[in-house]
Amino acid sequence: MKADIGRLTFDPAKRFAQVVLQQGRVQVESDWNEQVAILLHAVRTLAADLIGPWGGTQGAFALAVSTDASADLELGAGVYYVDGIRVENDPGVRYLNQPYYRVPDRDKLTAPTSGTDNHLLYLDVFERLVTADEDASLLDVALGGLDTAARTQPVWQVRTARLTETALSGATCEKMPDLWATTLQDLIAKPQRGELRARARVRDEYIDQPCAIDPRASYRFDENALIRVEVHQGGPAGTATFKWSLDNGSVALAVTEFRGETLHLATLGRDPRLTLDVGDFVELESDDYVLQHEPAECLYRVTEVDRPALTVKVTPAPPVIPPDQHPRLRRWDQKNSTLTPLTDKGTVAIAESANADGPYIDLAHGVQVQFQQVAGTEYRSGDFWLIEARTAIGDVIWPQTQDTAGHVVPAALPPRGIEHHYAPLAWATVAANGAVKVEQSFVRHVNPPVACG
């Protein structure tokens, strides 16, 4: 989540049960957030233990052919749990009018030119961050427009994967839990999403430069940072790209008006650090854009900033986004340089190294990253890593390990998210005449006992 936070401290492997506040101690947001994370993890783990990988109330998310609309399916109302995460569907929702997913043309249940198309309909569940930019009701007018806490929201999407007629032959609701892992890997989600190492190394040309920073420091910035490295364009190395931010990608500014290359903003940030400057790269977001998980063709470069008028000019000219989609600019901090050249899209190409001694990619202030070469890696748009950089130690906080020669090196870690959780709903077919048929339902209900239905 791209919240304005200092760090994320929850680690399920530590088995903590409670955060205990003490008298006279400094209060930080990470302690409060960890307490919520501990409780949420416990509740979701309990739900998954009792219900299994998926299940819900009677009829929830059951698919039925629509009686008054062709090439559409009705979604049963109710509560469903996927890996213990609770999601809820209201009455009257259909596949084509989902609240969190605008179904693209390629995934609509349209008639094939011949034969029969087979579709696996499944739930994709994940969490998104909601701030006052997306939901103005989070603001208390008594505070004069100042924002406070953000929220996380479990989001569900019914998606489809096309398959051959024999791909799910013989699959039933009872058998699907045993088949799902293989089906998921083959049709929907590749298991290897990339691994990253991070370190801080001061380059020789900076060692003798006069500054207030300890010359022994490897991290050379005068403020703490939570650096977010996020995959922009997905795919294998050579195709995939990334972007990064010193502030966890939390600098987002609402757009109130589009005038070609000129954008009028609600604010230009709270202070000189959390603002926009000429040369910055920004991503134009909307609600649909975030929920689709499909990256923009390019990032936009800021060419002019008029602070009194609250306007910026960007290139190229962006499309106009309606106000109900809550358009906003999100700042990223990569800059074009000889050491780290940018692509023509404003992002950094992902290049992999076979071991920790291989080349690293320079970000800024001495921080470097390396993508570990692992067979079968498929980077997924939106996946991210977080790097804590601290001035007190002049370094980054990153787990260490030993290589085959016994040298201490940064550990290669998988992404922290976005974590997607999947559950199968049904196998449906579409005939050449447009007739849609639900061949097999995989929905499980938990009006005791747990059963298929």
Number of C-alpha atoms within 10 A of each C-alpha: 18 18 19 15 16 17 20 15 12 18 11 12 6 7 10 13 11 11 13 8 11 8 5 6 7 7 10 11 12 15 17 13 16 18 17 15 17 18 14 14 15 16 14 17 16 14 20 18 12 13 23 18 18 26 29 24 20 21 18 23 29 21 25 18 18 16 9 7 10 13 18 21 23 20 23 20 18 17 18 28 25 26 21 24 22 18 18 17 17 13 12 11 16 20 22 18 14 16 14 15 20 15 17 9 8 8 13 14 24 19 18 13 11 9 11 18 21 24 23 22 22 22 22 18 21 20 18 15 13 18 20 19 19 17 12 14 10 16 18 13 11 7 9 8 11 11 15 11 11 16 14 12 11 13 20 25 20 22 20 25 13 17 14 12 13 9 14 17 9 9 18 16 17 14 11 17 16 10 13 15 13 10 16 16 12 12 14 17 15 14 13 15 19 25 19 19 22 26 24 23 18 18 10 8 7 13 14 8 10 9 11 9 15 15 16 12 18 22 28 25 19 14 11 18 21 22 23 23 24 23 26 28 25 21 17 18 17 10 13 20 25 22 26 25 23 24 22 26 22 18 24 26 23 23 23 17 17 18 13 14 17 19 22 18 21 15 16 24 14 10 7 9 10 15 16 24 19 13 17 20 26 23 18 21 21 19 15 15 16 14 16 14 14 15 17 14 10 18 25 24 21 21 17 18 19 12 14 7 11 14 22 21 20 23 15 14 15 16 11 12 17 12 13 9 13 19 26 24 20 20 29 26 19 23 19 13 9 7 9 15 15 18 12 9 14 24 25 24 21 22 18 21 14 12 16 20 10 11 15 18 18 19 22 18 17 20 23 19 18 25 25 22 18 15 8 12 17 19 25 26 20 20 20 23 22 23 21 19 27 18 18 12 13 22 23 24 16 19 13 14 12 12 14 7 6 8 10 12 18 20 19 21 16 17 21 11 16 17 12 14 17 24 24 25 23 24 26 23 21 20 18 14 13 17 16 24 18 16 11 18 20 25 27 28 24 20 11 9 8 15 16 15 14
